[in-house]
Amino acid sequence: MKTLLFSLLIMLLPTAVAYGGSEQDFIGKMMSHVNSKADTYLDSEYEHITVSPTMIKSVLKMIGSNSKLLSDVDADKQEQLKGLLENVKSLRILTVSKEADKYMTLTQKLLKKHKRVYKEYAVEQLGEDKQIWTRQSGKNVIEIVMIEEAPKGKDTLQIVDLTGSFGDNFFNMLMKMR
Amino acid sequence: MNYKNISNLLERYFECTATAEEEQLLRSYFQTEEVAEDLLPYKDLFCAIQSEAGVSLPADFDAKLQQRINSQKPATPFRARIISLNRSLSPFYKAVASVALVITVGVMSGNFWSARDPEPVEYNYANYHDTYSDPEIACEKVTDVLRDLSTALRGSDAADTAAVLTDAKTTIKE
């Protein structure tokens, strides 16, 4: 009896380990893989852009200070942008200019590996060259990954990765954005 | 029996070369009260041997022993038992059942924990290195991305609207 109870305790302990801690966004996961195989994924093939939470705050500050100088129309647009940015924590963009197939294969491999985390959104309506994947935590979406393949004949790929807190309000504002 | 003779006999006794008659002579000597002073230490030895020789079993010992033997319950006769295959595999079945129970509980607990709302995800923003130092450029990039995302989502929304309209027209025609 003691042995059985001890075995049960040992078995349940790993499942009770709290989630959280340092987590990478999707492009972070990709870049970890790319950087570990530098001879396969060359620096000249891609461009990686990061806008951190600190910069987002700076942008919001800038928008706040500039809004007084703008016309009503522009002020509305700035207000809309501000409303959207308040939900955004970071932005990462990975633009591949060569050997896009290789990076697309890696993308699909990572999406498959993390299929319990990233769910595909609006598959059919987006078209063949676009995919949107989201990551949820509770009721909110916390990460949006948009994958855009180039039209046939062009060897490019762009992946955009937004993190933040994206509820219904955010998507409503986003849909109104022009 | 003089002192010299006794000494010689004692010497032979301790060398284990004394005969039975010589040992008897020694015992007879030490049982007398006229034992030489330097031979007194040996008196207790020969007297103890003599007293031990007098110990014997009581007369009713055999009768008591037999009675004790007869009062014991007869031993059950040993019979060989045939152990069936199921019985011999019983420990194995128990082990399999235990492992199955542990696995089942483990899977159920895993599903339970994964089905719950996960803990808040903490991204490692400390490792983010800004590409742009100018907020204006960063703002442009972010705005472009949000616009593209909006277009993509509105594209799907427009497709949904078109599908609803097509269905409505079909229904009216019917």
Interface residues (C-beta under 8 A of the other chain):
Chain A: L4 S7 L8 M11 L12 T15 A16 A18 Y19 G20 G21 S22 E23 Q24 D25 G28 H48 I49 T50 V51 S52 P53 T54 M55 I56 S58 V59 K61 M62 I63 L81 L84 L85 V88 K89 S90 L91 I93 R116 A122 E124 Q125 L126 G127 K130 I132 R135 S137 G138 I142 I144 M146 E148 V160 L162 T163 F171 L174 M175 K176 M177 R178
Chain B: S98 V102 V105 G106 S109 G110 W113 S114 D117 P118 E119 P120 V121 E122 Y123 N124 Y125 N127 Y128 H129 D130 T131 Y132 P135 E136 A138 C139 K141 V142 T143 V145 L146 R147 D148 L149 S150 A152 L153 R154 G155 S156 D157 A159 D160
